[in-house]
Amino acid sequence: MAGYSGEREAHQRRLRRIEGQIRGLQRMVDDDVYCIDVLTQVSAATRALQSFALELLEDHMKGCVVDAARNSPEEGAAKVKEASDAIARLVKS
């Protein structure tokens, strides 16, 4: 079971809002909106995705990582490494 399962509906709502932001960006480009205005919206969509990613990471840490650590030190260490790698990918983006 995924660590975010308990929050699935909230996550789906949030993703739909982000999807709406992206569609809005497409409309802005279609309508030849001023570049800086489009970039402002790109920044907002990027922040929304980053915020969602951090929330998902927190769910993972609270659920999957904690459960794995309770099962065995090796399993816990593997999940911590997995989370650390995910954080590194997020920081690079």
PyMOL Python script that loads the backbone (N, CA, C, O; Angstrom):
from pymol import cmd

cmd.read_pdbstr("""\
ATOM      1  N   MET A   1       0.849  -1.191   0.000  1.00  0.00           N
ATOM      2  CA  MET A   1       0.000   0.000   0.000  1.00  0.00           C
ATOM      3  C   MET A   1       0.885   1.242   0.000  1.00  0.00           C
ATOM      4  O   MET A   1       1.844   1.333   0.766  1.00  0.00           O
ATOM      5  N   ALA A   2       0.559   2.181  -0.853  1.00  0.00           N
ATOM      6  CA  ALA A   2       1.319   3.427  -0.952  1.00  0.00           C
ATOM      7  C   ALA A   2       1.098   4.289   0.284  1.00  0.00           C
ATOM      8  O   ALA A   2       0.012   4.296   0.864  1.00  0.00           O
ATOM      9  N   GLY A   3       2.148   5.021   0.683  1.00  0.00           N
ATOM     10  CA  GLY A   3       2.073   5.857   1.869  1.00  0.00           C
ATOM     11  C   GLY A   3       1.059   6.983   1.769  1.00  0.00           C
ATOM     12  O   GLY A   3       0.638   7.525   2.791  1.00  0.00           O
ATOM     13  N   TYR A   4       0.666   7.340   0.576  1.00  0.00           N
ATOM     14  CA  TYR A   4      -0.269   8.432   0.377  1.00  0.00           C
ATOM     15  C   TYR A   4      -1.714   7.964   0.269  1.00  0.00           C
ATOM     16  O   TYR A   4      -2.611   8.787   0.086  1.00  0.00           O
ATOM     17  N   SER A   5      -1.957   6.673   0.378  1.00  0.00           N
ATOM     18  CA  SER A   5      -3.301   6.125   0.156  1.00  0.00           C
ATOM     19  C   SER A   5      -4.375   6.812   0.984  1.00  0.00           C
ATOM     20  O   SER A   5      -5.482   7.038   0.494  1.00  0.00           O
ATOM     21  N   GLY A   6      -4.071   7.145   2.216  1.00  0.00           N
ATOM     22  CA  GLY A   6      -5.057   7.794   3.074  1.00  0.00           C
ATOM     23  C   GLY A   6      -5.424   9.191   2.624  1.00  0.00           C
ATOM     24  O   GLY A   6      -6.462   9.724   3.016  1.00  0.00           O
ATOM     25  N   GLU A   7      -4.586   9.780   1.811  1.00  0.00           N
ATOM     26  CA  GLU A   7      -4.797  11.147   1.328  1.00  0.00           C
ATOM     27  C   GLU A   7      -5.086  11.181  -0.168  1.00  0.00           C
ATOM     28  O   GLU A   7      -4.974  12.232  -0.798  1.00  0.00           O
ATOM     29  N   ARG A   8      -5.450  10.055  -0.730  1.00  0.00           N
ATOM     30  CA  ARG A   8      -5.615   9.945  -2.184  1.00  0.00           C
ATOM     31  C   ARG A   8      -6.533  11.023  -2.761  1.00  0.00           C
ATOM     32  O   ARG A   8      -6.175  11.663  -3.750  1.00  0.00           O
ATOM     33  N   GLU A   9      -7.699  11.233  -2.171  1.00  0.00           N
ATOM     34  CA  GLU A   9      -8.650  12.228  -2.697  1.00  0.00           C
ATOM     35  C   GLU A   9      -8.067  13.632  -2.658  1.00  0.00           C
ATOM     36  O   GLU A   9      -8.197  14.390  -3.618  1.00  0.00           O
ATOM     37  N   ALA A  10      -7.424  13.977  -1.548  1.00  0.00           N
ATOM     38  CA  ALA A  10      -6.812  15.310  -1.437  1.00  0.00           C
ATOM     39  C   ALA A  10      -5.712  15.479  -2.483  1.00  0.00           C
ATOM     40  O   ALA A  10      -5.592  16.537  -3.101  1.00  0.00           O
ATOM     41  N   HIS A  11      -4.923  14.448  -2.675  1.00  0.00           N
ATOM     42  CA  HIS A  11      -3.861  14.514  -3.683  1.00  0.00           C
ATOM     43  C   HIS A  11      -4.461  14.644  -5.086  1.00  0.00           C
ATOM     44  O   HIS A  11      -3.957  15.406  -5.910  1.00  0.00           O
ATOM     45  N   GLN A  12      -5.528  13.904  -5.352  1.00  0.00           N
ATOM     46  CA  GLN A  12      -6.170  13.989  -6.663  1.00  0.00           C
ATOM     47  C   GLN A  12      -6.713  15.406  -6.921  1.00  0.00           C
ATOM     48  O   GLN A  12      -6.573  15.942  -8.021  1.00  0.00           O
ATOM     49  N   ARG A  13      -7.331  15.999  -5.896  1.00  0.00           N
ATOM     50  CA  ARG A  13      -7.832  17.378  -6.049  1.00  0.00           C
ATOM     51  C   ARG A  13      -6.687  18.336  -6.347  1.00  0.00           C
ATOM     52  O   ARG A  13      -6.800  19.206  -7.211  1.00  0.00           O
ATOM     53  N   ARG A  14      -5.608  18.171  -5.638  1.00  0.00           N
ATOM     54  CA  ARG A  14      -4.468  19.048  -5.832  1.00  0.00           C
ATOM     55  C   ARG A  14      -3.886  18.894  -7.236  1.00  0.00           C
ATOM     56  O   ARG A  14      -3.543  19.881  -7.886  1.00  0.00           O
ATOM     57  N   LEU A  15      -3.780  17.664  -7.691  1.00  0.00           N
ATOM     58  CA  LEU A  15      -3.261  17.422  -9.037  1.00  0.00           C
ATOM     59  C   LEU A  15      -4.193  17.979 -10.108  1.00  0.00           C
ATOM     60  O   LEU A  15      -3.729  18.462 -11.141  1.00  0.00           O
ATOM     61  N   ARG A  16      -5.482  17.917  -9.876  1.00  0.00           N
ATOM     62  CA  ARG A  16      -6.426  18.506 -10.837  1.00  0.00           C
ATOM     63  C   ARG A  16      -6.246  20.021 -10.914  1.00  0.00           C
ATOM     64  O   ARG A  16      -6.341  20.606 -11.993  1.00  0.00           O
ATOM     65  N   ARG A  17      -5.985  20.659  -9.762  1.00  0.00           N
ATOM     66  CA  ARG A  17      -5.725  22.104  -9.780  1.00  0.00           C
ATOM     67  C   ARG A  17      -4.455  22.410 -10.570  1.00  0.00           C
ATOM     68  O   ARG A  17      -4.414  23.362 -11.349  1.00  0.00           O
ATOM     69  N   ILE A  18      -3.427  21.601 -10.365  1.00  0.00           N
ATOM     70  CA  ILE A  18      -2.172  21.806 -11.100  1.00  0.00           C
ATOM     71  C   ILE A  18      -2.399  21.572 -12.594  1.00  0.00           C
ATOM     72  O   ILE A  18      -1.880  22.308 -13.433  1.00  0.00           O
ATOM     73  N   GLU A  19      -3.168  20.556 -12.909  1.00  0.00           N
ATOM     74  CA  GLU A  19      -3.510  20.290 -14.309  1.00  0.00           C
ATOM     75  C   GLU A  19      -4.213  21.507 -14.920  1.00  0.00           C
ATOM     76  O   GLU A  19      -3.948  21.874 -16.065  1.00  0.00           O
ATOM     77  N   GLY A  20      -5.096  22.120 -14.158  1.00  0.00           N
ATOM     78  CA  GLY A  20      -5.780  23.332 -14.616  1.00  0.00           C
ATOM     79  C   GLY A  20      -4.798  24.465 -14.860  1.00  0.00           C
ATOM     80  O   GLY A  20      -4.945  25.226 -15.816  1.00  0.00           O
ATOM     81  N   GLN A  21      -3.793  24.577 -13.995  1.00  0.00           N
ATOM     82  CA  GLN A  21      -2.765  25.606 -14.203  1.00  0.00           C
ATOM     83  C   GLN A  21      -2.030  25.371 -15.524  1.00  0.00           C
ATOM     84  O   GLN A  21      -1.757  26.313 -16.268  1.00  0.00           O
ATOM     85  N   ILE A  22      -1.716  24.113 -15.803  1.00  0.00           N
ATOM     86  CA  ILE A  22      -0.996  23.793 -17.036  1.00  0.00           C
ATOM     87  C   ILE A  22      -1.872  24.094 -18.256  1.00  0.00           C
ATOM     88  O   ILE A  22      -1.390  24.636 -19.251  1.00  0.00           O
ATOM     89  N   ARG A  23      -3.141  23.744 -18.177  1.00  0.00           N
ATOM     90  CA  ARG A  23      -4.058  24.071 -19.278  1.00  0.00           C
ATOM     91  C   ARG A  23      -4.144  25.586 -19.466  1.00  0.00           C
ATOM     92  O   ARG A  23      -4.216  26.088 -20.588  1.00  0.00           O
ATOM     93  N   GLY A  24      -4.134  26.295 -18.345  1.00  0.00           N
ATOM     94  CA  GLY A  24      -4.135  27.754 -18.413  1.00  0.00           C
ATOM     95  C   GLY A  24      -2.904  28.283 -19.129  1.00  0.00           C
ATOM     96  O   GLY A  24      -2.992  29.244 -19.893  1.00  0.00           O
ATOM     97  N   LEU A  25      -1.761  27.661 -18.886  1.00  0.00           N
ATOM     98  CA  LEU A  25      -0.538  28.049 -19.588  1.00  0.00           C
ATOM     99  C   LEU A  25      -0.671  27.822 -21.091  1.00  0.00           C
ATOM    100  O   LEU A  25      -0.241  28.647 -21.896  1.00  0.00           O
ATOM    101  N   GLN A  26      -1.270  26.696 -21.454  1.00  0.00           N
ATOM    102  CA  GLN A  26      -1.474  26.424 -22.875  1.00  0.00           C
ATOM    103  C   GLN A  26      -2.349  27.502 -23.513  1.00  0.00           C
ATOM    104  O   GLN A  26      -2.063  27.968 -24.616  1.00  0.00           O
ATOM    105  N   ARG A  27      -3.415  27.895 -22.817  1.00  0.00           N
ATOM    106  CA  ARG A  27      -4.291  28.958 -23.337  1.00  0.00           C
ATOM    107  C   ARG A  27      -3.532  30.278 -23.455  1.00  0.00           C
ATOM    108  O   ARG A  27      -3.696  31.016 -24.427  1.00  0.00           O
ATOM    109  N   MET A  28      -2.702  30.563 -22.455  1.00  0.00           N
ATOM    110  CA  MET A  28      -1.939  31.808 -22.498  1.00  0.00           C
ATOM    111  C   MET A  28      -1.045  31.849 -23.730  1.00  0.00           C
ATOM    112  O   MET A  28      -0.946  32.880 -24.395  1.00  0.00           O
ATOM    113  N   VAL A  29      -0.390  30.723 -24.035  1.00  0.00           N
ATOM    114  CA  VAL A  29       0.478  30.665 -25.211  1.00  0.00           C
ATOM    115  C   VAL A  29      -0.366  30.796 -26.480  1.00  0.00           C
ATOM    116  O   VAL A  29       0.007  31.517 -27.406  1.00  0.00           O
ATOM    117  N   ASP A  30      -1.491  30.103 -26.519  1.00  0.00           N
ATOM    118  CA  ASP A  30      -2.392  30.208 -27.688  1.00  0.00           C
ATOM    119  C   ASP A  30      -2.858  31.646 -27.907  1.00  0.00           C
ATOM    120  O   ASP A  30      -3.027  32.086 -29.044  1.00  0.00           O
ATOM    121  N   ASP A  31      -3.062  32.367 -26.815  1.00  0.00           N
ATOM    122  CA  ASP A  31      -3.562  33.746 -26.884  1.00  0.00           C
ATOM    123  C   ASP A  31      -2.444  34.783 -26.998  1.00  0.00           C
ATOM    124  O   ASP A  31      -2.704  35.985 -26.945  1.00  0.00           O
ATOM    125  N   ASP A  32      -1.205  34.322 -27.154  1.00  0.00           N
ATOM    126  CA  ASP A  32      -0.049  35.223 -27.269  1.00  0.00           C
ATOM    127  C   ASP A  32       0.053  36.202 -26.099  1.00  0.00           C
ATOM    128  O   ASP A  32       0.305  37.392 -26.293  1.00  0.00           O
ATOM    129  N   VAL A  33      -0.143  35.695 -24.900  1.00  0.00           N
ATOM    130  CA  VAL A  33      -0.020  36.521 -23.692  1.00  0.00           C
ATOM    131  C   VAL A  33       1.452  36.917 -23.515  1.00  0.00           C
ATOM    132  O   VAL A  33       2.360  36.180 -23.899  1.00  0.00           O
ATOM    133  N   TYR A  34       1.655  38.064 -22.943  1.00  0.00           N
ATOM    134  CA  TYR A  34       2.993  38.625 -22.690  1.00  0.00           C
ATOM    135  C   TYR A  34       3.875  37.592 -21.982  1.00  0.00           C
ATOM    136  O   TYR A  34       3.448  36.957 -21.018  1.00  0.00           O
ATOM    137  N   CYS A  35       5.112  37.433 -22.471  1.00  0.00           N
ATOM    138  CA  CYS A  35       6.033  36.398 -21.983  1.00  0.00           C
ATOM    139  C   CYS A  35       6.201  36.396 -20.464  1.00  0.00           C
ATOM    140  O   CYS A  35       6.177  35.337 -19.836  1.00  0.00           O
ATOM    141  N   ILE A  36       6.367  37.558 -19.888  1.00  0.00           N
ATOM    142  CA  ILE A  36       6.602  37.641 -18.446  1.00  0.00           C
ATOM    143  C   ILE A  36       5.389  37.128 -17.673  1.00  0.00           C
ATOM    144  O   ILE A  36       5.539  36.503 -16.623  1.00  0.00           O
ATOM    145  N   ASP A  37       4.208  37.386 -18.181  1.00  0.00           N
ATOM    146  CA  ASP A  37       2.996  36.874 -17.530  1.00  0.00           C
ATOM    147  C   ASP A  37       2.940  35.352 -17.594  1.00  0.00           C
ATOM    148  O   ASP A  37       2.536  34.698 -16.632  1.00  0.00           O
ATOM    149  N   VAL A  38       3.346  34.795 -18.729  1.00  0.00           N
ATOM    150  CA  VAL A  38       3.385  33.338 -18.861  1.00  0.00           C
ATOM    151  C   VAL A  38       4.426  32.767 -17.902  1.00  0.00           C
ATOM    152  O   VAL A  38       4.172  31.776 -17.218  1.00  0.00           O
ATOM    153  N   LEU A  39       5.591  33.394 -17.858  1.00  0.00           N
ATOM    154  CA  LEU A  39       6.646  32.926 -16.958  1.00  0.00           C
ATOM    155  C   LEU A  39       6.213  32.974 -15.492  1.00  0.00           C
ATOM    156  O   LEU A  39       6.579  32.104 -14.703  1.00  0.00           O
ATOM    157  N   THR A  40       5.446  33.975 -15.141  1.00  0.00           N
ATOM    158  CA  THR A  40       4.928  34.068 -13.772  1.00  0.00           C
ATOM    159  C   THR A  40       4.046  32.869 -13.464  1.00  0.00           C
ATOM    160  O   THR A  40       4.118  32.297 -12.376  1.00  0.00           O
ATOM    161  N   GLN A  41       3.213  32.490 -14.429  1.00  0.00           N
ATOM    162  CA  GLN A  41       2.341  31.331 -14.226  1.00  0.00           C
ATOM    163  C   GLN A  41       3.132  30.020 -14.239  1.00  0.00           C
ATOM    164  O   GLN A  41       2.781  29.083 -13.522  1.00  0.00           O
ATOM    165  N   VAL A  42       4.185  29.947 -15.038  1.00  0.00           N
ATOM    166  CA  VAL A  42       5.061  28.764 -15.034  1.00  0.00           C
ATOM    167  C   VAL A  42       5.672  28.597 -13.646  1.00  0.00           C
ATOM    168  O   VAL A  42       5.747  27.491 -13.111  1.00  0.00           O
ATOM    169  N   SER A  43       6.102  29.712 -13.082  1.00  0.00           N
ATOM    170  CA  SER A  43       6.684  29.683 -11.741  1.00  0.00           C
ATOM    171  C   SER A  43       5.668  29.187 -10.713  1.00  0.00           C
ATOM    172  O   SER A  43       6.011  28.394  -9.837  1.00  0.00           O
ATOM    173  N   ALA A  44       4.438  29.643 -10.813  1.00  0.00           N
ATOM    174  CA  ALA A  44       3.390  29.209  -9.885  1.00  0.00           C
ATOM    175  C   ALA A  44       3.104  27.721 -10.033  1.00  0.00           C
ATOM    176  O   ALA A  44       2.929  27.022  -9.035  1.00  0.00           O
ATOM    177  N   ALA A  45       3.053  27.229 -11.269  1.00  0.00           N
ATOM    178  CA  ALA A  45       2.806  25.804 -11.502  1.00  0.00           C
ATOM    179  C   ALA A  45       3.971  24.962 -10.993  1.00  0.00           C
ATOM    180  O   ALA A  45       3.770  23.887 -10.428  1.00  0.00           O
ATOM    181  N   THR A  46       5.173  25.453 -11.193  1.00  0.00           N
ATOM    182  CA  THR A  46       6.365  24.751 -10.702  1.00  0.00           C
ATOM    183  C   THR A  46       6.339  24.645  -9.184  1.00  0.00           C
ATOM    184  O   THR A  46       6.611  23.582  -8.625  1.00  0.00           O
ATOM    185  N   ARG A  47       6.011  25.752  -8.520  1.00  0.00           N
ATOM    186  CA  ARG A  47       5.925  25.737  -7.051  1.00  0.00           C
ATOM    187  C   ARG A  47       4.836  24.785  -6.574  1.00  0.00           C
ATOM    188  O   ARG A  47       5.007  24.095  -5.570  1.00  0.00           O
ATOM    189  N   ALA A  48       3.727  24.747  -7.286  1.00  0.00           N
ATOM    190  CA  ALA A  48       2.641  23.840  -6.915  1.00  0.00           C
ATOM    191  C   ALA A  48       3.091  22.385  -7.022  1.00  0.00           C
ATOM    192  O   ALA A  48       2.790  21.576  -6.144  1.00  0.00           O
ATOM    193  N   LEU A  49       3.807  22.050  -8.087  1.00  0.00           N
ATOM    194  CA  LEU A  49       4.319  20.687  -8.235  1.00  0.00           C
ATOM    195  C   LEU A  49       5.368  20.362  -7.171  1.00  0.00           C
ATOM    196  O   LEU A  49       5.381  19.257  -6.628  1.00  0.00           O
ATOM    197  N   GLN A  50       6.234  21.310  -6.876  1.00  0.00           N
ATOM    198  CA  GLN A  50       7.242  21.092  -5.838  1.00  0.00           C
ATOM    199  C   GLN A  50       6.585  20.880  -4.483  1.00  0.00           C
ATOM    200  O   GLN A  50       6.999  20.011  -3.716  1.00  0.00           O
ATOM    201  N   SER A  51       5.583  21.659  -4.196  1.00  0.00           N
ATOM    202  CA  SER A  51       4.858  21.518  -2.939  1.00  0.00           C
ATOM    203  C   SER A  51       4.180  20.158  -2.850  1.00  0.00           C
ATOM    204  O   SER A  51       4.201  19.517  -1.799  1.00  0.00           O
ATOM    205  N   PHE A  52       3.581  19.721  -3.951  1.00  0.00           N
ATOM    206  CA  PHE A  52       2.955  18.400  -3.991  1.00  0.00           C
ATOM    207  C   PHE A  52       3.997  17.312  -3.765  1.00  0.00           C
ATOM    208  O   PHE A  52       3.759  16.365  -3.016  1.00  0.00           O
ATOM    209  N   ALA A  53       5.147  17.447  -4.411  1.00  0.00           N
ATOM    210  CA  ALA A  53       6.220  16.457  -4.259  1.00  0.00           C
ATOM    211  C   ALA A  53       6.680  16.370  -2.806  1.00  0.00           C
ATOM    212  O   ALA A  53       6.914  15.274  -2.297  1.00  0.00           O
ATOM    213  N   LEU A  54       6.809  17.507  -2.141  1.00  0.00           N
ATOM    214  CA  LEU A  54       7.232  17.502  -0.742  1.00  0.00           C
ATOM    215  C   LEU A  54       6.187  16.847   0.160  1.00  0.00           C
ATOM    216  O   LEU A  54       6.528  16.144   1.112  1.00  0.00           O
ATOM    217  N   GLU A  55       4.933  17.084  -0.145  1.00  0.00           N
ATOM    218  CA  GLU A  55       3.868  16.458   0.629  1.00  0.00           C
ATOM    219  C   GLU A  55       3.885  14.941   0.439  1.00  0.00           C
ATOM    220  O   GLU A  55       3.712  14.186   1.395  1.00  0.00           O
ATOM    221  N   LEU A  56       4.093  14.508  -0.792  1.00  0.00           N
ATOM    222  CA  LEU A  56       4.172  13.078  -1.085  1.00  0.00           C
ATOM    223  C   LEU A  56       5.383  12.460  -0.395  1.00  0.00           C
ATOM    224  O   LEU A  56       5.300  11.348   0.127  1.00  0.00           O
ATOM    225  N   LEU A  57       6.493  13.167  -0.390  1.00  0.00           N
ATOM    226  CA  LEU A  57       7.696  12.689   0.284  1.00  0.00           C
ATOM    227  C   LEU A  57       7.454  12.549   1.787  1.00  0.00           C
ATOM    228  O   LEU A  57       7.885  11.573   2.402  1.00  0.00           O
ATOM    229  N   GLU A  58       6.771  13.516   2.368  1.00  0.00           N
ATOM    230  CA  GLU A  58       6.441  13.432   3.796  1.00  0.00           C
ATOM    231  C   GLU A  58       5.568  12.210   4.074  1.00  0.00           C
ATOM    232  O   GLU A  58       5.795  11.492   5.048  1.00  0.00           O
ATOM    233  N   ASP A  59       4.573  11.975   3.224  1.00  0.00           N
ATOM    234  CA  ASP A  59       3.734  10.785   3.383  1.00  0.00           C
ATOM    235  C   ASP A  59       4.576   9.515   3.309  1.00  0.00           C
ATOM    236  O   ASP A  59       4.371   8.576   4.078  1.00  0.00           O
ATOM    237  N   HIS A  60       5.515   9.496   2.385  1.00  0.00           N
ATOM    238  CA  HIS A  60       6.392   8.336   2.227  1.00  0.00           C
ATOM    239  C   HIS A  60       7.221   8.111   3.487  1.00  0.00           C
ATOM    240  O   HIS A  60       7.363   6.982   3.958  1.00  0.00           O
ATOM    241  N   MET A  61       7.759   9.187   4.019  1.00  0.00           N
ATOM    242  CA  MET A  61       8.595   9.073   5.220  1.00  0.00           C
ATOM    243  C   MET A  61       7.769   8.581   6.413  1.00  0.00           C
ATOM    244  O   MET A  61       8.206   7.711   7.167  1.00  0.00           O
ATOM    245  N   LYS A  62       6.581   9.144   6.570  1.00  0.00           N
ATOM    246  CA  LYS A  62       5.734   8.768   7.708  1.00  0.00           C
ATOM    247  C   LYS A  62       5.201   7.345   7.591  1.00  0.00           C
ATOM    248  O   LYS A  62       4.988   6.672   8.600  1.00  0.00           O
ATOM    249  N   GLY A  63       4.986   6.891   6.369  1.00  0.00           N
ATOM    250  CA  GLY A  63       4.390   5.575   6.168  1.00  0.00           C
ATOM    251  C   GLY A  63       5.407   4.521   5.806  1.00  0.00           C
ATOM    252  O   GLY A  63       5.787   3.702   6.641  1.00  0.00           O
ATOM    253  N   CYS A  64       5.842   4.539   4.579  1.00  0.00           N
ATOM    254  CA  CYS A  64       6.711   3.488   4.033  1.00  0.00           C
ATOM    255  C   CYS A  64       8.033   3.356   4.784  1.00  0.00           C
ATOM    256  O   CYS A  64       8.447   2.246   5.119  1.00  0.00           O
ATOM    257  N   VAL A  65       8.688   4.465   5.045  1.00  0.00           N
ATOM    258  CA  VAL A  65       9.998   4.412   5.693  1.00  0.00           C
ATOM    259  C   VAL A  65       9.862   3.934   7.137  1.00  0.00           C
ATOM    260  O   VAL A  65      10.624   3.074   7.578  1.00  0.00           O
ATOM    261  N   VAL A  66       8.915   4.475   7.863  1.00  0.00           N
ATOM    262  CA  VAL A  66       8.715   4.071   9.253  1.00  0.00           C
ATOM    263  C   VAL A  66       8.337   2.593   9.327  1.00  0.00           C
ATOM    264  O   VAL A  66       8.874   1.859  10.156  1.00  0.00           O
ATOM    265  N   ASP A  67       7.426   2.155   8.475  1.00  0.00           N
ATOM    266  CA  ASP A  67       7.026   0.747   8.469  1.00  0.00           C
ATOM    267  C   ASP A  67       8.206  -0.162   8.156  1.00  0.00           C
ATOM    268  O   ASP A  67       8.386  -1.195   8.802  1.00  0.00           O
ATOM    269  N   ALA A  68       9.002   0.217   7.175  1.00  0.00           N
ATOM    270  CA  ALA A  68      10.168  -0.594   6.810  1.00  0.00           C
ATOM    271  C   ALA A  68      11.164  -0.664   7.958  1.00  0.00           C
ATOM    272  O   ALA A  68      11.726  -1.725   8.229  1.00  0.00           O
ATOM    273  N   ALA A  69      11.387   0.464   8.635  1.00  0.00           N
ATOM    274  CA  ALA A  69      12.329   0.484   9.766  1.00  0.00           C
ATOM    275  C   ALA A  69      11.838  -0.406  10.908  1.00  0.00           C
ATOM    276  O   ALA A  69      12.639  -1.015  11.617  1.00  0.00           O
ATOM    277  N   ARG A  70      10.528  -0.475  11.078  1.00  0.00           N
ATOM    278  CA  ARG A  70       9.973  -1.353  12.102  1.00  0.00           C
ATOM    279  C   ARG A  70      10.156  -2.822  11.748  1.00  0.00           C
ATOM    280  O   ARG A  70      10.319  -3.666  12.629  1.00  0.00           O
ATOM    281  N   ASN A  71      10.127  -3.124  10.445  1.00  0.00           N
ATOM    282  CA  ASN A  71      10.277  -4.512  10.000  1.00  0.00           C
ATOM    283  C   ASN A  71      11.694  -5.026  10.176  1.00  0.00           C
ATOM    284  O   ASN A  71      11.909  -6.121  10.695  1.00  0.00           O
ATOM    285  N   SER A  72      12.666  -4.221   9.736  1.00  0.00           N
ATOM    286  CA  SER A  72      14.067  -4.627   9.899  1.00  0.00           C
ATOM    287  C   SER A  72      14.977  -3.434   9.636  1.00  0.00           C
ATOM    288  O   SER A  72      14.628  -2.530   8.877  1.00  0.00           O
ATOM    289  N   PRO A  73      16.149  -3.443  10.271  1.00  0.00           N
ATOM    290  CA  PRO A  73      17.098  -2.350  10.027  1.00  0.00           C
ATOM    291  C   PRO A  73      17.517  -2.255   8.554  1.00  0.00           C
ATOM    292  O   PRO A  73      17.687  -1.157   8.024  1.00  0.00           O
ATOM    293  N   GLU A  74      17.681  -3.398   7.904  1.00  0.00           N
ATOM    294  CA  GLU A  74      18.101  -3.397   6.498  1.00  0.00           C
ATOM    295  C   GLU A  74      17.024  -2.789   5.605  1.00  0.00           C
ATOM    296  O   GLU A  74      17.308  -1.972   4.729  1.00  0.00           O
ATOM    297  N   GLU A  75      15.787  -3.207   5.846  1.00  0.00           N
ATOM    298  CA  GLU A  75      14.676  -2.677   5.060  1.00  0.00           C
ATOM    299  C   GLU A  75      14.523  -1.175   5.315  1.00  0.00           C
ATOM    300  O   GLU A  75      14.274  -0.406   4.387  1.00  0.00           O
ATOM    301  N   GLY A  76      14.671  -0.769   6.559  1.00  0.00           N
ATOM    302  CA  GLY A  76      14.601   0.652   6.897  1.00  0.00           C
ATOM    303  C   GLY A  76      15.690   1.453   6.209  1.00  0.00           C
ATOM    304  O   GLY A  76      15.439   2.535   5.677  1.00  0.00           O
ATOM    305  N   ALA A  77      16.917   0.908   6.225  1.00  0.00           N
ATOM    306  CA  ALA A  77      18.035   1.596   5.576  1.00  0.00           C
ATOM    307  C   ALA A  77      17.799   1.719   4.071  1.00  0.00           C
ATOM    308  O   ALA A  77      18.132   2.741   3.471  1.00  0.00           O
ATOM    309  N   ALA A  78      17.233   0.692   3.470  1.00  0.00           N
ATOM    310  CA  ALA A  78      16.948   0.738   2.028  1.00  0.00           C
ATOM    311  C   ALA A  78      15.913   1.819   1.721  1.00  0.00           C
ATOM    312  O   ALA A  78      16.052   2.542   0.734  1.00  0.00           O
ATOM    313  N   LYS A  79      14.878   1.938   2.553  1.00  0.00           N
ATOM    314  CA  LYS A  79      13.852   2.958   2.332  1.00  0.00           C
ATOM    315  C   LYS A  79      14.391   4.360   2.567  1.00  0.00           C
ATOM    316  O   LYS A  79      14.012   5.298   1.866  1.00  0.00           O
ATOM    317  N   VAL A  80      15.274   4.508   3.550  1.00  0.00           N
ATOM    318  CA  VAL A  80      15.899   5.820   3.790  1.00  0.00           C
ATOM    319  C   VAL A  80      16.744   6.211   2.581  1.00  0.00           C
ATOM    320  O   VAL A  80      16.717   7.365   2.154  1.00  0.00           O
ATOM    321  N   LYS A  81      17.494   5.258   2.025  1.00  0.00           N
ATOM    322  CA  LYS A  81      18.300   5.524   0.833  1.00  0.00           C
ATOM    323  C   LYS A  81      17.408   5.914  -0.341  1.00  0.00           C
ATOM    324  O   LYS A  81      17.710   6.848  -1.084  1.00  0.00           O
ATOM    325  N   GLU A  82      16.315   5.190  -0.494  1.00  0.00           N
ATOM    326  CA  GLU A  82      15.354   5.493  -1.557  1.00  0.00           C
ATOM    327  C   GLU A  82      14.815   6.920  -1.405  1.00  0.00           C
ATOM    328  O   GLU A  82      14.730   7.661  -2.385  1.00  0.00           O
ATOM    329  N   ALA A  83      14.456   7.298  -0.190  1.00  0.00           N
ATOM    330  CA  ALA A  83      13.948   8.651   0.070  1.00  0.00           C
ATOM    331  C   ALA A  83      15.037   9.695  -0.163  1.00  0.00           C
ATOM    332  O   ALA A  83      14.774  10.765  -0.711  1.00  0.00           O
ATOM    333  N   SER A  84      16.241   9.380   0.249  1.00  0.00           N
ATOM    334  CA  SER A  84      17.361  10.300   0.050  1.00  0.00           C
ATOM    335  C   SER A  84      17.607  10.531  -1.441  1.00  0.00           C
ATOM    336  O   SER A  84      17.852  11.659  -1.869  1.00  0.00           O
ATOM    337  N   ASP A  85      17.540   9.472  -2.214  1.00  0.00           N
ATOM    338  CA  ASP A  85      17.725   9.601  -3.670  1.00  0.00           C
ATOM    339  C   ASP A  85      16.594  10.460  -4.269  1.00  0.00           C
ATOM    340  O   ASP A  85      16.834  11.280  -5.155  1.00  0.00           O
ATOM    341  N   ALA A  86      15.385  10.265  -3.784  1.00  0.00           N
ATOM    342  CA  ALA A  86      14.254  11.056  -4.283  1.00  0.00           C
ATOM    343  C   ALA A  86      14.442  12.535  -3.935  1.00  0.00           C
ATOM    344  O   ALA A  86      14.147  13.408  -4.751  1.00  0.00           O
ATOM    345  N   ILE A  87      14.926  12.810  -2.744  1.00  0.00           N
ATOM    346  CA  ILE A  87      15.202  14.202  -2.340  1.00  0.00           C
ATOM    347  C   ILE A  87      16.263  14.809  -3.241  1.00  0.00           C
ATOM    348  O   ILE A  87      16.143  15.959  -3.663  1.00  0.00           O
ATOM    349  N   ALA A  88      17.309  14.032  -3.538  1.00  0.00           N
ATOM    350  CA  ALA A  88      18.370  14.532  -4.424  1.00  0.00           C
ATOM    351  C   ALA A  88      17.812  14.877  -5.808  1.00  0.00           C
ATOM    352  O   ALA A  88      18.200  15.885  -6.399  1.00  0.00           O
ATOM    353  N   ARG A  89      16.909  14.047  -6.323  1.00  0.00           N
ATOM    354  CA  ARG A  89      16.296  14.333  -7.619  1.00  0.00           C
ATOM    355  C   ARG A  89      15.454  15.602  -7.552  1.00  0.00           C
ATOM    356  O   ARG A  89      15.460  16.407  -8.483  1.00  0.00           O
ATOM    357  N   LEU A  90      14.735  15.777  -6.456  1.00  0.00           N
ATOM    358  CA  LEU A  90      13.905  16.977  -6.307  1.00  0.00           C
ATOM    359  C   LEU A  90      14.752  18.239  -6.228  1.00  0.00           C
ATOM    360  O   LEU A  90      14.388  19.277  -6.781  1.00  0.00           O
ATOM    361  N   VAL A  91      15.877  18.144  -5.542  1.00  0.00           N
ATOM    362  CA  VAL A  91      16.750  19.303  -5.382  1.00  0.00           C
ATOM    363  C   VAL A  91      17.368  19.698  -6.716  1.00  0.00           C
ATOM    364  O   VAL A  91      17.566  20.883  -6.984  1.00  0.00           O
ATOM    365  N   LYS A  92      17.674  18.712  -7.549  1.00  0.00           N
ATOM    366  CA  LYS A  92      18.285  18.967  -8.856  1.00  0.00           C
ATOM    367  C   LYS A  92      17.308  19.618  -9.823  1.00  0.00           C
ATOM    368  O   LYS A  92      17.721  20.348 -10.725  1.00  0.00           O
ATOM    369  N   SER A  93      16.015  19.362  -9.644  1.00  0.00           N
ATOM    370  CA  SER A  93      15.046  19.859 -10.629  1.00  0.00           C
ATOM    371  C   SER A  93      14.701  21.307 -10.439  1.00  0.00           C
ATOM    372  O   SER A  93      13.900  21.855 -11.195  1.00  0.00           O
TER     373      SER A  93
END
""", "prot")
cmd.dss("prot")
cmd.show_as("cartoon", "prot")
cmd.util.cbc("prot")
cmd.orient("prot")
